[in-house]
Amino acid sequence: MLGRAVRWIRDIPRKFAVIREDVQAVCNNDPAARSPFEVILVYPGLHALWFHRVAHHFWASGFYLPGRVVSHVNRFVTGIEIHPGARIGRRVVIDHGMGVVIGETAVVGDGCLLYKGVVLGGTTLTHEKRHPTLGKNVVVGSNACILGAIEIGDFARIGSGSVVIRPVPADATVVGVPARVIVPAKHRFDAALDHANLPDPISDMIRALAAQNERLRERLSRIEARLDLDHDERDNNVHLPYEGDELPPLDGG
């Protein structure tokens, strides 16, 4: 008991260093943060991480029920649910955080940024590794779901609302349901996650098919004219569920 107390006292400087890192990470990633004092007082994502570190310490020491109790209090106070068994690195930022769920075997690497409503969930009931592993400096957009024991590479970007069910390579950006890697795979954005400029591969595909169809109609009209064939008047009244200008911009903005 005495030895444990001595180790705890010796570890105090490291604990304060981690706390300073946490606060500074929030200041670096949130332009609304006016001062470190404000961050300490009113940022639930930061409080959730601190609660989790206490819960994880209990869990790792074999005190499972106290760990779950602290985790439950954390959920009640912050609206963020982190299983005490999850492993979370340093300088992780949970921005706003309401509705964030992080499962038991999830791993979140150093420097990751998670927005509101992110889910790191499992897809099996077996007692094994069943939640995602996030590398370093991964950014996960609002309401994105990452499901299963998959790996997300360092510096990857997960677009808002995406559902990721396959591994994501390092430096890649994925969007959609299910999420797909944007081409080129190493496409990057200046901001940590520019929600207004995430490309939409589905709209890009629709746009390409519409353009191809228009080219085929024009070629068919020229062939009909050359062969002096009767033109089907129904082709003049093609109804599209959209106008070309109403499609989302190519850059997703």
DRENLUMNU-942299 format. One line per field, with one value per atom (N, C-alpha, C): atom name; residue in three letters; x, y, z. Coordinates in Angstrom, 1 decimal. Last residue first. Layout:
site <- c(CA ...) $
code <- c(ala ...) $
u <- c(X ...) $
v <- c(Y ...) $
w <- c(Z ...) $
***
This chain:
site <- c(N CA C N CA C N CA C N CA C N CA C N CA C N CA C N CA C N CA C N CA C N CA C N CA C N CA C N CA C N CA C N CA C N CA C N CA C N CA C N CA C N CA C N CA C N CA C N CA C N CA C N CA C N CA C N CA C N CA C N CA C N CA C N CA C N CA C N CA C N CA C N CA C N CA C N CA C N CA C N CA C N CA C N CA C N CA C N CA C N CA C N CA C N CA C N CA C N CA C N CA C N CA C N CA C N CA C N CA C N CA C N CA C N CA C N CA C N CA C N CA C N CA C N CA C N CA C N CA C N CA C N CA C N CA C N CA C N CA C N CA C N CA C N CA C N CA C N CA C N CA C N CA C N CA C N CA C N CA C N CA C N CA C N CA C N CA C N CA C N CA C N CA C N CA C N CA C N CA C N CA C N CA C N CA C N CA C N CA C N CA C N CA C N CA C N CA C N CA C N CA C N CA C N CA C N CA C N CA C N CA C N CA C N CA C N CA C N CA C N CA C N CA C N CA C N CA C N CA C N CA C N CA C N CA C N CA C N CA C N CA C N CA C N CA C N CA C N CA C N CA C N CA C N CA C N CA C N CA C N CA C N CA C N CA C N CA C N CA C N CA C N CA C N CA C N CA C N CA C N CA C N CA C N CA C N CA C N CA C N CA C N CA C N CA C N CA C N CA C N CA C N CA C N CA C N CA C N CA C N CA C N CA C N CA C N CA C N CA C N CA C N CA C N CA C N CA C N CA C N CA C N CA C N CA C N CA C N CA C N CA C N CA C N CA C N CA C N CA C N CA C N CA C N CA C N CA C N CA C N CA C N CA C N CA C N CA C N CA C N CA C N CA C N CA C N CA C N CA C N CA C N CA C N CA C N CA C N CA C N CA C N CA C N CA C N CA C N CA C N CA C N CA C N CA C N CA C N CA C N CA C N CA C N CA C N CA C N CA C N CA C N CA C N CA C N CA C N CA C N CA C N CA C N CA C N CA C N CA C N CA C N CA C N CA C N CA C N CA C N CA C N CA C N CA C N CA C N CA C N CA C N CA C N CA C N CA C N CA C N CA C N CA C N CA C N CA C N CA C N CA C N CA C N CA C N CA C N CA C N CA C N CA C N CA C N CA C N CA C N CA C N CA C N CA C N CA C) $
code <- c(gly gly gly gly gly gly asp asp asp leu leu leu pro pro pro pro pro pro leu leu leu glu glu glu asp asp asp gly gly gly glu glu glu tyr tyr tyr pro pro pro leu leu leu his his his val val val asn asn asn asn asn asn asp asp asp arg arg arg glu glu glu asp asp asp his his his asp asp asp leu leu leu asp asp asp leu leu leu arg arg arg ala ala ala glu glu glu ile ile ile arg arg arg ser ser ser leu leu leu arg arg arg glu glu glu arg arg arg leu leu leu arg arg arg glu glu glu asn asn asn gln gln gln ala ala ala ala ala ala leu leu leu ala ala ala arg arg arg ile ile ile met met met asp asp asp ser ser ser ile ile ile pro pro pro asp asp asp pro pro pro leu leu leu asn asn asn ala ala ala his his his asp asp asp leu leu leu ala ala ala ala ala ala asp asp asp phe phe phe arg arg arg his his his lys lys lys ala ala ala pro pro pro val val val ile ile ile val val val arg arg arg ala ala ala pro pro pro val val val gly gly gly val val val val val val thr thr thr ala ala ala asp asp asp ala ala ala pro pro pro val val val pro pro pro arg arg arg ile ile ile val val val val val val ser ser ser gly gly gly ser ser ser gly gly gly ile ile ile arg arg arg ala ala ala phe phe phe asp asp asp gly gly gly ile ile ile glu glu glu ile ile ile ala ala ala gly gly gly leu leu leu ile ile ile cys cys cys ala ala ala asn asn asn ser ser ser gly gly gly val val val val val val val val val asn asn asn lys lys lys gly gly gly leu leu leu thr thr thr pro pro pro his his his arg arg arg lys lys lys glu glu glu his his his thr thr thr leu leu leu thr thr thr thr thr thr gly gly gly gly gly gly leu leu leu val val val val val val gly gly gly lys lys lys tyr tyr tyr leu leu leu leu leu leu cys cys cys gly gly gly asp asp asp gly gly gly val val val val val val ala ala ala thr thr thr glu glu glu gly gly gly ile ile ile val val val val val val gly gly gly met met met gly gly gly his his his asp asp asp ile ile ile val val val val val val arg arg arg arg arg arg gly gly gly ile ile ile arg arg arg ala ala ala gly gly gly pro pro pro his his his ile ile ile glu glu glu ile ile ile gly gly gly thr thr thr val val val phe phe phe arg arg arg asn asn asn val val val his his his ser ser ser val val val val val val arg arg arg gly gly gly pro pro pro leu leu leu tyr tyr tyr phe phe phe gly gly gly ser ser ser ala ala ala trp trp trp phe phe phe his his his his his his ala ala ala val val val arg arg arg his his his phe phe phe trp trp trp leu leu leu ala ala ala his his his leu leu leu gly gly gly pro pro pro tyr tyr tyr val val val leu leu leu ile ile ile val val val glu glu glu phe phe phe pro pro pro ser ser ser arg arg arg ala ala ala ala ala ala pro pro pro asp asp asp asn asn asn asn asn asn cys cys cys val val val ala ala ala gln gln gln val val val asp asp asp glu glu glu arg arg arg ile ile ile val val val ala ala ala phe phe phe lys lys lys arg arg arg pro pro pro ile ile ile asp asp asp arg arg arg ile ile ile trp trp trp arg arg arg val val val ala ala ala arg arg arg gly gly gly leu leu leu met met met) $
u <- c(-19.2 -19.6 -21.0 -18.3 -19.1 -19.6 -17.1 -16.2 -17.0 -19.1 -18.2 -17.3 -22.3 -21.0 -20.0 -25.3 -24.3 -23.0 -27.6 -26.7 -25.7 -28.8 -29.2 -28.4 -28.1 -27.5 -27.8 -29.7 -28.2 -27.6 -32.5 -31.9 -30.4 -34.1 -33.3 -32.9 -35.4 -35.8 -35.0 -36.4 -35.4 -35.8 -38.2 -38.3 -37.2 -38.2 -37.5 -37.6 -39.4 -40.1 -39.5 -38.2 -38.2 -38.8 -38.7 -37.4 -37.3 -41.2 -41.1 -39.7 -40.9 -41.2 -41.1 -38.4 -39.4 -39.7 -38.0 -37.6 -38.7 -37.4 -38.4 -37.9 -34.4 -35.3 -36.2 -32.2 -33.6 -34.6 -29.7 -30.4 -31.8 -29.1 -28.3 -29.0 -30.9 -31.0 -30.3 -30.0 -31.4 -31.5 -27.5 -27.6 -29.0 -28.2 -27.4 -27.5 -29.5 -30.2 -29.5 -27.4 -28.5 -29.3 -25.8 -25.3 -26.4 -27.5 -27.1 -26.6 -27.7 -28.9 -28.5 -25.0 -25.6 -26.8 -24.7 -23.9 -24.5 -26.6 -26.8 -26.0 -25.3 -26.6 -26.9 -23.0 -22.9 -24.2 -24.2 -23.5 -23.3 -25.3 -26.2 -25.5 -23.0 -24.0 -24.9 -21.7 -21.1 -22.0 -23.7 -23.3 -22.7 -23.6 -24.8 -24.5 -20.9 -21.3 -22.6 -21.1 -20.2 -20.5 -22.9 -23.3 -22.4 -21.2 -22.5 -22.9 -19.0 -18.8 -20.1 -18.6 -19.6 -19.5 -16.0 -16.6 -17.6 -16.2 -16.0 -16.7 -16.5 -15.8 -15.5 -17.5 -18.2 -17.6 -15.9 -17.2 -17.8 -12.7 -13.5 -14.9 -10.9 -11.9 -12.9 -8.6 -8.6 -9.7 -7.9 -8.5 -8.4 -7.0 -6.2 -6.6 -7.2 -7.8 -6.9 -6.1 -6.1 -6.7 -5.9 -6.4 -6.5 -4.9 -4.2 -4.6 -6.4 -6.5 -5.9 -8.0 -7.0 -7.0 -10.9 -9.8 -9.3 -12.0 -12.0 -10.8 -13.3 -12.1 -12.2 -16.5 -15.6 -14.4 -18.9 -17.8 -16.9 -22.1 -20.9 -19.8 -22.1 -22.7 -22.9 -19.5 -20.6 -21.0 -15.8 -17.2 -18.2 -12.4 -13.6 -14.9 -9.1 -10.3 -11.5 -5.8 -7.0 -8.2 -3.7 -3.8 -5.0 -3.8 -3.3 -3.4 -6.9 -5.5 -5.0 -9.4 -9.1 -7.5 -11.4 -10.2 -9.9 -15.0 -13.8 -12.6 -17.1 -17.1 -15.9 -18.4 -17.1 -17.2 -20.5 -20.5 -19.4 -20.7 -20.2 -20.4 -21.3 -22.4 -22.0 -18.4 -19.6 -20.6 -15.5 -16.5 -17.7 -12.5 -13.8 -14.8 -9.1 -10.3 -11.6 -5.9 -7.1 -8.2 -3.6 -4.0 -5.2 -3.2 -2.8 -3.2 -6.1 -4.7 -4.4 -8.1 -8.1 -6.7 -9.1 -8.0 -8.2 -11.8 -11.1 -10.1 -13.9 -12.5 -11.7 -16.9 -16.1 -14.6 -17.5 -18.0 -17.1 -18.0 -17.0 -17.2 -20.1 -20.0 -18.9 -20.5 -19.9 -19.9 -21.4 -22.4 -21.8 -18.8 -20.1 -20.9 -15.7 -16.7 -18.0 -12.6 -13.9 -15.0 -9.2 -10.3 -11.6 -6.2 -7.4 -8.5 -3.8 -4.2 -5.4 -3.0 -2.7 -3.3 -5.7 -4.3 -4.1 -8.2 -7.9 -6.4 -9.8 -8.6 -8.3 -13.2 -12.2 -10.9 -14.1 -14.2 -13.1 -13.4 -14.6 -14.9 -11.6 -11.4 -12.5 -14.0 -12.8 -12.7 -16.5 -15.6 -14.2 -19.1 -18.1 -17.1 -20.9 -21.2 -20.1 -20.0 -20.1 -20.4 -19.4 -20.4 -20.5 -19.1 -18.8 -19.8 -18.2 -19.0 -18.5 -17.9 -16.9 -17.5 -19.6 -19.7 -18.6 -20.2 -19.3 -19.5 -21.5 -22.3 -21.5 -19.2 -20.4 -21.0 -15.8 -16.9 -18.1 -12.5 -13.8 -14.9 -9.2 -10.3 -11.6 -6.1 -7.4 -8.4 -3.7 -4.0 -5.3 -3.1 -2.8 -3.2 -5.9 -4.6 -4.3 -8.1 -8.0 -6.6 -9.7 -8.4 -8.4 -12.2 -11.8 -10.5 -13.4 -12.1 -11.6 -15.9 -14.9 -13.5 -16.7 -16.8 -15.6 -18.0 -16.7 -16.8 -20.1 -20.1 -18.8 -21.5 -20.3 -20.4 -23.5 -23.9 -22.7 -21.7 -22.9 -23.2 -19.3 -19.2 -20.6 -17.5 -18.9 -19.2 -14.9 -15.5 -17.0 -12.4 -13.8 -14.6 -9.1 -10.1 -11.5 -6.1 -7.4 -8.4 -3.7 -4.0 -5.3 -3.1 -2.9 -3.3 -5.6 -4.2 -4.2 -7.5 -7.5 -6.2 -9.2 -7.8 -7.8 -11.9 -11.4 -10.1 -13.0 -12.0 -11.3 -15.1 -13.8 -12.7 -16.7 -16.5 -15.1 -18.2 -16.9 -16.8 -20.5 -20.3 -19.1 -21.5 -20.5 -20.3 -22.9 -23.6 -22.7 -21.8 -21.3 -22.1 -23.2 -22.7 -22.4 -23.7 -24.8 -24.4 -21.2 -22.3 -23.4 -19.9 -19.4 -20.5 -21.4 -21.5 -21.0 -20.5 -21.9 -22.1 -17.8 -18.2 -19.6 -18.0 -17.4 -17.8 -19.1 -19.9 -19.3 -17.1 -18.4 -19.2 -15.1 -14.9 -16.2 -16.4 -16.1 -15.8 -16.4 -17.6 -17.4 -13.7 -14.5 -15.8 -10.7 -11.9 -13.0 -8.4 -9.3 -10.5 -7.0 -6.6 -7.4 -8.4 -7.1 -6.6 -10.6 -10.8 -9.5 -9.4 -10.1 -10.2 -8.4 -7.5 -8.1 -10.8 -9.9 -8.9 -11.9 -12.6 -11.7 -10.0 -10.2 -10.9 -10.3 -9.0 -9.1 -12.9 -12.5 -11.2 -12.8 -13.6 -13.1 -11.2 -10.7 -11.5 -13.0 -11.7 -11.1 -15.1 -15.3 -14.0 -13.9 -14.3 -14.5 -13.6 -12.4 -12.8 -16.3 -15.4 -14.1 -17.3 -17.7 -16.8 -15.9 -15.8 -16.1 -15.8 -17.1 -17.0 -13.3 -14.6 -15.8 -11.2 -11.2 -12.6 -11.8 -11.8 -11.9 -11.4 -12.7 -12.8 -8.6 -9.5 -10.9 -7.6 -7.5 -8.4 -9.9 -8.8 -8.8 -11.7 -11.1 -9.9 -12.6 -12.0 -11.2 -13.4 -14.3 -13.7 -11.6 -11.4 -12.4 -10.2 -11.5 -11.3 -7.6 -8.6 -9.9 -6.1 -5.5 -6.6 -7.6 -7.4 -6.9 -7.3 -8.7 -8.5 -4.6 -5.1 -6.5 -4.4 -3.8 -4.3 -5.7 -6.3 -5.7 -4.0 -5.4 -6.0 -1.6 -1.7 -3.1 -2.3 -1.9 -2.0 -2.7 -3.8 -3.5 -0.1 -1.1 -2.3 1.2 1.6 0.6 -0.1 -0.3 0.1 1.0 -0.5 -0.8 3.7 3.2 1.7 3.6 4.1 3.6 2.6 1.8 2.3 4.1 3.4 2.7 4.8 5.8 5.3 2.4 2.9 3.9 2.2 1.1 1.6 4.4 4.3 3.3 3.5 4.7 4.7 1.3 1.1 2.3 2.5 1.5 1.3 4.0 4.6 3.7 1.9 2.8 3.5 0.8 0.0 0.9) $
v <- c(21.2 22.4 22.9 19.2 18.8 20.0 19.8 19.7 19.4 19.8 18.7 18.6 20.7 21.0 19.9 18.8 19.3 19.7 19.9 18.8 19.5 22.0 21.7 20.5 22.2 23.2 22.8 20.2 20.0 20.9 19.4 20.1 20.1 16.2 17.4 18.1 14.1 14.5 15.7 14.7 14.3 14.8 13.6 14.2 13.7 14.2 13.4 14.2 14.8 15.1 14.3 13.9 15.3 15.7 11.2 11.6 13.1 11.0 10.9 11.3 11.1 12.4 12.2 9.6 9.3 10.5 10.2 10.5 10.2 8.0 8.8 9.0 8.4 7.6 8.5 9.1 9.5 8.7 8.7 7.5 7.9 11.2 10.7 9.6 11.2 12.2 11.8 9.1 9.1 10.0 10.1 8.9 8.8 12.3 12.5 11.3 11.0 11.9 12.2 9.5 8.8 9.7 11.6 10.8 10.0 12.6 13.5 12.6 10.4 10.9 11.8 10.2 9.1 9.6 12.6 12.4 11.3 12.0 13.1 13.0 9.8 9.7 10.8 11.1 10.1 9.8 12.9 13.4 12.4 11.0 11.9 12.5 9.7 8.9 9.9 11.9 11.2 10.4 12.4 13.4 12.8 10.0 10.4 11.5 10.2 9.1 9.4 12.5 12.5 11.4 11.6 12.7 12.7 9.7 9.3 10.3 11.0 10.1 9.7 14.2 13.2 12.2 15.9 15.4 14.3 18.4 17.0 16.5 21.1 20.7 19.3 21.6 22.2 21.7 20.5 19.9 20.4 19.9 21.0 20.4 19.2 18.5 19.6 20.8 19.5 18.6 22.4 22.4 21.0 21.5 22.4 22.4 18.0 19.3 20.2 15.6 16.2 17.5 12.4 13.8 14.3 9.9 10.8 12.2 8.7 8.2 9.1 11.1 10.2 9.8 9.5 9.4 10.8 8.5 9.5 9.3 5.4 6.3 7.2 5.3 5.0 5.9 4.0 5.0 4.4 2.9 2.8 3.7 6.3 5.1 4.0 8.8 8.1 6.9 9.1 9.7 8.7 9.4 8.5 9.3 9.9 10.5 9.7 8.8 8.7 9.5 8.5 9.7 9.8 5.0 6.2 7.3 3.3 3.5 4.8 1.8 3.0 3.2 -1.2 -0.5 0.7 -0.8 -1.5 -0.6 0.6 -0.8 -1.6 3.7 3.0 1.5 6.0 4.7 3.8 9.5 8.3 7.1 11.9 11.1 9.8 13.6 13.6 12.7 11.5 12.6 12.5 11.0 10.4 11.5 10.8 11.7 11.0 9.8 9.6 10.6 9.9 11.1 10.9 6.4 7.7 8.8 4.3 4.7 6.1 2.3 3.5 4.1 -1.1 -0.1 1.1 -2.9 -2.4 -1.3 -4.4 -4.4 -4.1 -2.2 -3.5 -3.3 0.9 -0.3 -1.5 4.2 3.3 2.0 6.8 5.6 4.7 10.4 9.2 8.0 12.6 11.6 10.4 14.7 14.6 13.4 13.1 14.1 13.7 12.5 11.8 12.8 12.3 13.2 12.5 11.1 10.8 11.8 11.1 12.3 12.0 7.6 9.0 10.0 5.3 5.6 7.0 3.5 4.7 5.0 0.5 1.1 2.3 -0.5 0.0 0.4 -3.7 -2.2 -1.7 -6.2 -6.0 -4.6 -8.7 -7.4 -7.1 -10.6 -10.4 -9.0 -12.2 -11.5 -11.5 -11.7 -12.5 -11.6 -10.2 -10.4 -11.2 -7.7 -9.1 -9.1 -5.1 -5.8 -7.3 -1.9 -3.3 -4.0 1.6 0.4 -0.9 4.6 3.6 2.3 7.4 6.0 5.1 10.8 9.8 8.5 13.1 11.9 10.8 15.7 15.2 14.0 14.5 15.5 14.9 14.0 13.4 14.5 13.7 14.7 14.1 12.5 12.3 13.4 12.4 13.6 13.4 8.9 10.3 11.3 6.7 7.1 8.6 4.6 6.0 6.5 1.6 2.2 3.6 -0.5 0.6 1.1 -2.3 -2.7 -1.7 -0.9 -1.5 -1.8 2.1 0.8 0.2 5.2 4.5 3.2 7.7 6.3 5.6 10.9 10.1 8.8 12.5 11.4 10.5 15.5 14.9 13.7 16.8 15.4 14.7 19.2 19.2 17.8 17.2 18.5 18.5 15.7 15.4 16.8 15.1 16.2 15.6 13.9 13.6 14.7 14.0 15.1 14.8 10.4 11.8 12.8 7.7 8.3 9.7 5.3 6.6 7.2 2.3 2.9 4.2 1.0 1.6 2.3 0.1 -0.7 -0.1 1.9 2.0 1.1 3.3 2.2 2.2 6.4 5.7 4.5 8.6 7.3 6.6 11.8 11.0 9.7 13.4 12.9 12.2 14.3 14.9 14.5 13.0 14.4 15.0 10.4 11.2 12.7 9.4 9.5 10.5 9.5 10.3 10.5 7.6 9.0 9.9 5.4 5.8 7.2 5.4 5.5 6.0 4.8 6.1 6.4 2.2 3.3 4.7 0.8 1.0 2.1 0.9 1.5 1.8 -0.5 0.9 1.6 -3.1 -2.4 -0.9 -3.8 -3.5 -2.8 -3.6 -3.1 -2.7 -4.2 -5.3 -4.9 -2.1 -2.7 -3.8 -1.3 -1.9 -2.6 -0.1 -1.2 -2.0 2.1 1.1 -0.2 3.5 3.0 1.9 4.0 3.1 2.6 6.0 4.7 3.7 8.0 7.4 6.1 8.5 8.1 7.4 9.4 8.1 7.6 11.9 10.9 9.5 13.1 13.0 11.9 12.9 12.3 12.1 14.5 13.1 12.3 17.0 16.4 14.9 17.5 17.4 16.7 17.6 16.6 16.4 19.8 18.4 17.4 22.6 21.8 20.3 24.5 24.3 23.4 24.7 24.8 24.3 24.5 23.6 23.6 26.6 25.2 24.2 28.8 28.5 27.1 28.6 28.5 28.2 28.9 27.6 27.5 30.9 30.8 29.4 30.6 31.9 31.8 28.6 28.5 29.8 28.7 29.3 29.3 27.2 28.7 29.4 24.3 25.0 26.5 23.3 22.8 23.4 24.5 24.4 24.0 24.0 25.4 25.4 21.2 21.9 23.3 21.1 20.4 21.0 22.3 22.9 22.4 20.4 21.7 22.4 18.1 18.1 19.5 19.1 18.7 18.7 19.4 20.6 20.3 16.7 17.7 18.9 15.8 15.3 16.2 17.1 17.4 16.9 16.1 17.5 17.8 13.5 13.7 15.1 13.9 13.4 13.7 14.8 15.7 15.2 12.4 13.6 14.5 10.1 10.2 11.5 10.2 10.4 10.7 9.4 10.8 11.1 6.8 7.8 9.2 5.6 5.7 6.7 5.9 6.6 6.7 4.2 5.7 6.4 1.8 2.3 3.8 1.5 1.6 2.2 1.2 2.4 2.6 -1.2 0.0 1.3) $
w <- c(-52.1 -51.3 -51.5 -53.7 -52.5 -51.7 -56.0 -54.8 -53.5 -57.8 -57.9 -56.6 -56.2 -56.9 -56.9 -56.7 -55.8 -56.6 -59.3 -58.7 -57.8 -60.5 -59.1 -58.5 -63.1 -62.2 -60.7 -64.2 -64.2 -63.2 -62.3 -63.3 -63.2 -61.6 -61.2 -62.4 -62.6 -61.2 -60.7 -66.0 -65.0 -63.6 -68.7 -67.4 -66.5 -72.1 -71.0 -69.7 -74.5 -73.2 -72.1 -76.7 -76.5 -75.2 -76.9 -76.4 -76.2 -78.0 -76.6 -76.0 -80.7 -80.1 -78.5 -82.5 -81.5 -80.6 -85.9 -84.6 -83.6 -88.6 -87.8 -86.4 -90.4 -89.6 -88.9 -92.1 -92.4 -91.7 -91.3 -91.9 -92.3 -90.2 -91.3 -92.1 -88.0 -89.1 -90.4 -86.5 -87.0 -88.2 -85.8 -86.6 -87.3 -84.3 -85.5 -86.4 -82.1 -83.0 -84.3 -81.1 -81.7 -82.6 -80.1 -81.1 -81.8 -78.1 -79.2 -80.4 -76.4 -77.0 -78.2 -75.5 -76.3 -77.0 -74.0 -75.2 -76.1 -72.0 -72.9 -74.2 -70.7 -71.4 -72.3 -69.7 -70.7 -71.5 -67.9 -69.0 -70.1 -66.1 -66.8 -68.0 -65.2 -65.9 -66.7 -63.8 -65.0 -65.8 -61.8 -62.8 -64.1 -60.4 -61.1 -62.2 -59.5 -60.3 -61.1 -57.8 -59.0 -60.0 -55.9 -56.9 -58.1 -54.8 -55.3 -56.3 -53.7 -54.8 -55.5 -52.8 -52.7 -53.9 -51.0 -52.2 -51.9 -48.6 -48.8 -50.1 -47.9 -49.2 -49.3 -45.5 -46.6 -47.9 -43.5 -43.8 -45.1 -43.4 -44.0 -44.4 -40.9 -41.6 -42.1 -40.7 -40.1 -40.7 -43.8 -42.5 -42.0 -46.3 -45.5 -44.1 -47.0 -46.9 -46.1 -49.4 -48.1 -48.2 -51.0 -51.1 -49.6 -51.3 -50.4 -50.5 -53.3 -51.9 -50.9 -55.5 -55.1 -53.6 -54.3 -55.3 -55.6 -51.1 -52.2 -53.0 -50.1 -50.2 -51.4 -48.7 -49.8 -49.8 -46.4 -46.7 -47.8 -47.6 -46.7 -47.2 -47.3 -46.6 -47.6 -47.2 -47.7 -46.9 -47.4 -47.2 -47.7 -46.4 -46.8 -46.5 -47.1 -46.7 -47.2 -46.0 -46.9 -46.3 -44.3 -45.1 -46.0 -44.3 -43.7 -44.8 -45.2 -45.2 -44.6 -43.3 -44.1 -44.0 -43.4 -43.0 -43.9 -43.4 -43.9 -43.5 -42.5 -42.2 -42.7 -41.7 -42.1 -41.6 -42.7 -42.0 -42.5 -42.3 -43.0 -42.1 -41.1 -41.5 -42.2 -42.3 -41.4 -42.0 -43.2 -43.4 -42.5 -41.7 -41.9 -42.0 -42.6 -42.4 -42.7 -41.2 -42.0 -41.6 -39.7 -40.4 -41.4 -39.7 -39.2 -40.2 -40.5 -40.5 -40.0 -38.7 -39.4 -39.3 -38.7 -38.4 -39.3 -37.1 -38.3 -37.9 -35.8 -35.5 -36.7 -36.1 -36.2 -35.9 -37.5 -36.9 -37.2 -37.1 -37.5 -36.7 -38.1 -37.4 -37.9 -37.6 -38.3 -37.5 -36.4 -36.6 -37.5 -37.6 -36.8 -37.3 -38.5 -38.6 -37.8 -37.2 -37.4 -37.3 -37.9 -37.7 -38.1 -36.4 -37.2 -36.8 -35.0 -35.7 -36.7 -35.2 -34.7 -35.6 -35.6 -35.6 -35.0 -34.0 -34.7 -34.5 -34.2 -33.8 -34.6 -33.3 -34.2 -33.5 -31.7 -32.0 -32.7 -31.0 -31.8 -32.1 -29.7 -30.2 -31.2 -27.8 -28.5 -29.0 -27.1 -26.2 -26.9 -29.5 -28.9 -28.1 -30.9 -29.5 -28.8 -33.3 -32.8 -31.4 -33.9 -34.8 -34.4 -32.1 -32.4 -33.3 -32.7 -32.3 -32.7 -32.2 -32.4 -31.9 -33.3 -32.7 -33.1 -32.8 -33.4 -32.6 -31.8 -32.3 -32.9 -32.7 -32.0 -32.7 -33.5 -33.4 -32.8 -32.5 -32.7 -32.5 -33.3 -33.1 -33.5 -31.9 -32.7 -32.3 -30.5 -31.4 -32.2 -30.4 -30.0 -31.0 -31.0 -31.0 -30.6 -29.4 -30.1 -29.9 -29.6 -29.3 -30.1 -28.2 -29.1 -28.6 -26.6 -27.1 -28.2 -25.8 -24.8 -25.4 -27.7 -27.1 -26.4 -27.4 -27.7 -26.9 -28.6 -28.0 -28.4 -28.4 -28.7 -27.9 -27.5 -28.2 -28.7 -27.5 -27.1 -28.1 -28.4 -27.9 -27.5 -28.5 -28.1 -27.5 -29.6 -29.7 -29.5 -28.0 -28.3 -28.3 -28.7 -28.5 -28.9 -27.3 -28.0 -27.7 -26.0 -26.9 -27.8 -25.9 -25.4 -26.5 -26.3 -26.2 -25.7 -24.8 -25.4 -25.2 -24.8 -24.6 -25.5 -22.9 -24.1 -23.8 -20.5 -21.1 -22.4 -19.9 -19.2 -19.7 -22.7 -21.9 -21.2 -22.8 -23.1 -22.1 -23.8 -23.3 -23.7 -23.0 -23.7 -23.1 -21.3 -22.5 -23.5 -18.9 -20.1 -21.4 -16.8 -16.6 -18.0 -17.7 -17.1 -17.1 -18.4 -19.4 -18.9 -15.8 -17.0 -18.0 -14.5 -14.1 -15.2 -16.0 -16.0 -15.5 -15.3 -16.7 -16.8 -12.6 -13.0 -14.4 -12.8 -12.1 -12.5 -14.1 -14.8 -14.1 -12.1 -13.4 -14.2 -10.0 -9.9 -11.2 -11.4 -11.1 -10.8 -11.8 -12.9 -12.6 -11.0 -10.2 -11.3 -12.3 -12.0 -11.2 -13.3 -12.0 -11.5 -15.5 -15.7 -14.4 -14.2 -15.0 -15.2 -12.9 -12.1 -12.9 -15.2 -14.1 -13.3 -16.5 -17.1 -16.1 -14.7 -15.0 -15.5 -15.1 -13.7 -13.9 -17.8 -17.3 -15.9 -17.9 -18.5 -18.0 -16.8 -16.1 -16.6 -18.8 -17.4 -16.6 -21.0 -21.0 -19.6 -20.1 -20.4 -20.4 -19.9 -18.7 -18.9 -22.7 -21.8 -20.5 -23.4 -24.0 -23.2 -22.0 -21.6 -22.2 -20.9 -22.0 -21.7 -18.8 -19.5 -20.7 -17.4 -16.7 -17.5 -19.2 -18.0 -17.4 -20.9 -21.4 -20.2 -19.3 -19.8 -20.3 -19.0 -17.8 -18.2 -21.5 -20.9 -19.7 -23.6 -22.6 -22.0 -25.7 -25.4 -24.4 -28.2 -26.9 -26.6 -30.8 -29.8 -28.4 -32.3 -32.3 -31.3 -31.3 -31.2 -31.2 -31.3 -32.3 -32.3 -29.3 -30.7 -31.7 -27.1 -27.5 -29.0 -26.9 -27.1 -27.7 -26.4 -27.6 -27.9 -23.9 -25.0 -26.3 -22.3 -22.4 -23.6 -22.6 -23.0 -23.2 -21.6 -23.0 -23.5 -18.9 -19.7 -21.2 -18.3 -18.2 -19.0 -18.6 -19.5 -19.5 -16.5 -17.9 -18.9 -14.3 -14.7 -16.1 -14.5 -14.6 -15.0 -14.1 -15.4 -15.6 -11.4 -12.4 -13.8 -10.1 -10.1 -11.2 -9.7 -11.0 -11.1 -7.0 -8.0 -9.4 -5.9 -5.7 -6.7 -6.8 -7.2 -7.0 -5.5 -7.0 -7.5 -2.9 -3.3 -4.9 -2.9 -2.6 -3.1 -3.4 -4.4 -4.2 -1.0 -2.3 -3.4 0.8 0.9 -0.4 0.0 0.0 0.0) $
***
